[in-house]
Amino acid sequence: MGRSRSLQPPHSDASHLFLVGRSRAGFWVARDLEGVSEGIFRDRKDAMRFALFEGGHANAVMLSPHPVEPSFGRGTR
């Protein structure tokens, strides 16, 4: 039988700030401002859940009123 794993954020020793917003294509993007992590989602709820989990704290998310395009590993610039 396998061991159960705790659901600790992968970057629990350092919190990250995420920008969450809708892309021009209609997907929701959650992107770490440091370029460490990014996710593309069908709905806002899943993008927020990802950003909160990866960010490691309740204030980890900024919801953007402007389109947020995925970086596809190119960083945040």
C-alpha positions as CSV (number, residue, x, y, z in Angstrom):
1,M,0.0,0.0,0.0
2,G,1.2,3.5,-0.8
3,R,1.8,6.2,1.8
4,S,-0.6,9.1,1.9
5,R,1.1,12.4,1.0
6,S,0.3,15.7,2.7
7,L,-1.1,18.4,0.4
8,Q,1.6,21.0,1.1
9,P,2.2,23.6,-1.5
10,P,5.3,22.7,-3.6
11,H,6.9,26.1,-2.7
12,S,5.9,26.2,1.0
13,D,9.2,27.7,2.1
14,A,8.7,30.8,-0.2
15,S,5.4,32.2,-1.2
16,H,4.7,33.5,-4.7
17,L,2.4,36.1,-6.0
18,F,0.1,35.1,-8.9
19,L,-1.7,37.1,-11.5
20,V,-5.0,35.6,-12.6
21,G,-7.0,36.7,-15.5
22,R,-8.8,35.7,-18.7
23,S,-6.8,35.4,-21.9
24,R,-8.0,36.8,-25.3
25,A,-8.8,33.3,-26.3
26,G,-11.2,32.9,-23.3
27,F,-9.1,30.7,-21.0
28,W,-8.2,31.6,-17.5
29,V,-4.5,32.0,-16.8
30,A,-2.7,31.9,-13.4
31,R,0.9,33.0,-13.7
32,D,3.5,33.4,-11.0
33,L,5.0,36.9,-11.3
34,E,8.5,35.3,-10.8
35,G,8.1,33.1,-13.8
36,V,8.3,29.9,-11.7
37,S,4.8,28.4,-12.3
38,E,1.8,28.9,-14.7
39,G,-1.5,27.2,-15.4
40,I,-4.2,27.5,-18.1
41,F,-7.7,26.7,-17.1
42,R,-11.3,26.6,-18.5
43,D,-12.8,28.4,-15.5
44,R,-11.9,31.0,-13.0
45,K,-12.5,28.7,-10.0
46,D,-9.8,26.3,-11.1
47,A,-7.3,29.1,-11.9
48,M,-7.9,30.6,-8.4
49,R,-7.5,27.3,-6.7
50,F,-4.2,26.6,-8.5
51,A,-2.9,30.1,-7.7
52,L,-3.8,29.9,-4.0
53,F,-2.3,26.4,-3.6
54,E,0.9,27.2,-5.5
55,G,1.2,30.7,-3.9
56,G,1.1,29.3,-0.4
57,H,-1.0,32.0,1.3
58,A,-4.4,33.7,1.1
59,N,-3.0,36.9,-0.4
60,A,-1.2,35.2,-3.2
61,V,-3.6,36.2,-6.0
62,M,-4.1,39.4,-7.9
63,L,-7.1,39.3,-10.2
64,S,-6.4,41.2,-13.4
65,P,-9.1,43.4,-15.1
66,H,-7.0,43.1,-18.3
67,P,-6.3,40.1,-20.4
68,V,-3.5,37.8,-19.1
69,E,-1.9,35.8,-21.8
70,P,0.0,32.6,-21.1
71,S,3.8,32.9,-21.3
72,F,4.4,29.2,-22.3
73,G,7.6,29.2,-20.4
74,R,9.0,32.4,-21.7
75,G,8.7,34.2,-18.3
76,T,6.6,37.2,-17.4
77,R,8.0,39.7,-19.9
